[in-house]
């Protein structure tokens, strides 16, 4: 399951504003930032993977995994908001279940989804 194009964040200003003005929580494998915006028609999500994480194959695999996690839990997200997920360097060693558990834990801590 992929994240639809309409749910993807494409404007650099949105990334920057979410990281600067929003709330963020860090886990073992990722950092999740969020910013509520009632003017959005729906949620906007982004995944950032730097070169420190690994080569292109590893980065793309992690990006697809996180997009799948977001897409599968999109219906549980409350309010209309920007969501930015930054992958940490430890993430390539994690399984899909560990990544999902870490993402859900940070989303619950930020109040994006209810436990």
Buried (B, 14 or more C-beta within 10 A) or exposed (E): EEBEEEBEBEEEEBBEBBBEEBBBBBBBBBBBBBBBBEEBEEBBBBBBBEEEBBEEEBBEBBBEBBBBBBBEBBEEBEEBBBBBBBBBEBBBEBEEEBBBBBBBBBBEBBEBBEE
